[in-house]
């Protein structure tokens, strides 16, 4: 079965969730990943279901609100956010919920994070795929922002999302990380980076990550998860330029996933 290539709604920012569905449908993506954020539609499962029906474009995954700017989206309780993400995924037919490791200051949540995800695994078929992150840096010094940690290989997560912009920031070997994760790797955020200490989310092929080799490896190893294009197009001067970038990313993914002649 071919790997599905989806579009993260964050990839069309500053345009909104509805615009992401429109572009995904017209450009030929297999579905979308909804980044639950400050856009009210992204928070509303009924509104999302209406977009699915209107554009005939499925939701492949839900990205739980884990960012600093979404601390109050779906309440302030981090477990409550995951429960709501699970409910949304079940309603909308999404297979995966993407979640970040807790911030270090979320002490109670962090202490029970690994065990809590294991317990939720027993309650639902939805996969909670923890995303690799990166150390924050100040004056070239790494700061421990996440707990248990930013490197998902260090903890007993049954399901993992690998983000190729984040491997760039952390200066990790993406191919080595994929090998180490083995069948725990179930979800991919496709992007690129140049090794700067900031999350670039470049169009794949425009940075220095081994993106083509990584996708080739997915094919060789029989990867059965989804590949989600999660890039930044905020500097695109027009809708046409944004769509050209997203088309380039989709074509890159399909070529290296051996889905085009």
N, C-alpha and C positions, 0 to 999 in steps of 0.2 A: 504494500500500500504506500502511496506517495506521502511524503511529509507535507503537512499543511503549512502554508506560509500566511501568517496573519499580520495585521497592521495594528500597532498600539495606538489608541486614541491620543496618547501624548505626542505622537509623531506629527500631528497637525497643529499643535499649539503655535500661535495664540488662537487658532480657530477652535471650534467646540466639538463636543462628542458627536452631534448630528453630522457635522461636516466630515468627520472621520468615517462614519458609515457610508456617506455619499461617495467619498473618494475610494474607499476600499472596494465598494461595489463596482464603480466605473472602471477602476484600474485593474481589476481582476484578482484581487486578494481572495484567499479562501475564507476569511473571516476577520474578526477584530478581537483585540484584547482591550477591555475597558479599564482604563486607569481611573479609579474612583478618586475624584478630586473636588475642586471647588465648583465645577460646573454642576448645576443642580440635576441635570439629566443623568450624569454619570452615577449619581447617588440613588436614583429612583428605578428599581427593577421593572416597574410597569411601563415607564417611559422607554426604557431600554428594549423591552419586549416589543413595543410599538415600532421602534427603529428596525429591529430584526425582521419583523413582518413586512414593513414598508420596503426595505431594501433587499429582502430575501438574502440576508447576509448573517451568518451565525456568529454568536459570541463564543470564542474558543476558550477564553480565560478571563478571569477577573483579577486585577491588581489591587489588593487591599490598600486602604489609605494609610501608608506608613511613613510619609514624608513629614518634615518639619512644618510645611505649609498646610498640611491636612490633619494637624493634631486634633482638631475639633470636628472633623467630618465623621459622621456616624457615631457621635459621642466622644467622650474622652477615655473610656475604658478600652485598652488595646485588645483584650479578649473579646469584648463586645463587638469590636470592628471585625474580628475574624469570624465570629458567629454570623454577623450580617453578611459578610462576604460569602460564607458557605451557603446561606439561604438564597442569596442572589444567584450563585452559580447553579444550585440545584434547580431553581425556578427557570433559569435561562438556558439550561443544558450545557453549561461550561464544564469542562473536565478538570480545570486547574485553577487554583487560587495562588497567586504569587504573593509572597510575604517577605519583608525584610527582617533580619535579626533585630531584636530590641536595641534601643539606645541604652547606654550604660546607666543613665539616670532613671530609667524605668525598672528599678531594682526588683520589685515584686514580680513583675511580668517576666523579666529576664531570668529570675531564679527558676521559674517553672516552665520556661518556654519549650524546651526539648520534650519534657514529659507531657506538657499540655497538648502539643501537636500530636504526640503518639496517641493520646486519649481521643482526640478528635478524629484520628484516622479510623478508630473503631466505630465511629458513629456515622460515617458518610463515605460514599465512593469518590467524593471530590478530593483531589490531591492538593495538599498544601506544599508548594514547592518553594523552599527557602532560597533566596537569591544571594549569590556572592556579592559582597560589598567591597570596601576599600578603606584603608586608614585615612583619617583626616590629617592634614598637614598644616603646620604653622612654623614659619621660618625653617623649612626643610626638616622639621621634626615631626615624626608620626605621632598622632594622638589616638588613643584607644576610644573610639566613639561608640562601638557596638559591643554588646554582651549577649551570648557567650563570645562572639568575635566576628570579624568580617569574612574570614575564610571558612566556607561551608564544609570543607574537608575535615575540619577539626572537631565536628560534632556529629551526633548520630541522627542525622536527618534522613528519613527514608526517601524523600523526594527533593530535588534541587533544581533551581533555575540558574543557568550560567549566562551571564551578561558580558559581552565582549568589550563594551566600553569600560566596565568596571575592572576587568582584568588589565586593561591598559593603565588605569589609574593606580592600581595596586602593584603594577609591574609584575604580574603573575604570567606564567606560561599557560596560555589557554588550552593548548593541546595536552599538556601534562595534567592540568586540572580535570579535563574531560576524561582522561585515562584513569586518573585516581578515583573519580566519582563512579565510573563504570555505569551500571544500570540504575544508579540513583539519579543520574541526569535524565530528566524527563521533559525539560522545557528550556528553550533558548531565547534570549533577547539578542537579536542580530544588530550589531552596530560596529563601530570602529573607533580607534583613538590613536593618538600620537605619543602617548606616554607622559603627557602633562599631568600635573597634580590637580586636574579638574575633570569632571565627567563630561566628555565632549559629545558622545553619541553621534559620531560622524556617519555619513553614508558608507556602507561597507565597500572596501576597496580604496577609500580615500585616506586611510590612516596606515598604521604600521602593525596592526594585529594580524595574525595568520588566519584571516577570515576564510579565504578560499580553502586552505588546507583543513580548517576546522569543519566546514560544511562537507568536504569530501570525506572526512572521517565519519561524520554522521551517517553517510550513505554506506560506507564500508562496514560499520558496526551494527547496521539495522536499526538505527534510531527510530522510535515509533511515536515520539512526542511532536510538539508543534514548535515551529520557528516563527518568532514574532519580530517584525521589523520595528525596533524602538530607536528612532533617530531624532535628531533635532533639526527642524526646518524653520525655526523661528526667524532666522535671518533671510528667508526667501523673500524677495521683493514683491512677489505676486502669487496668486493662486496657481497660475500656470507654472511658475518656477517650482513651487512646492510639489505639484503633481509630477513634474519632471524628475525631481529628486526621489520621490516615492516610487516612481516607475523604474528608475535606475536601480533602486534597492531591491525591488521585487525581481527584476530581471537577473540581477546578480545572484540572488538566492536560488532562483529556479535553475539557472545555468549550473551552479555548483552542486545542487541537489539532483542533477541529472534529469530535470523535468522539462528540458527543451531539447530539440534536435541538436 
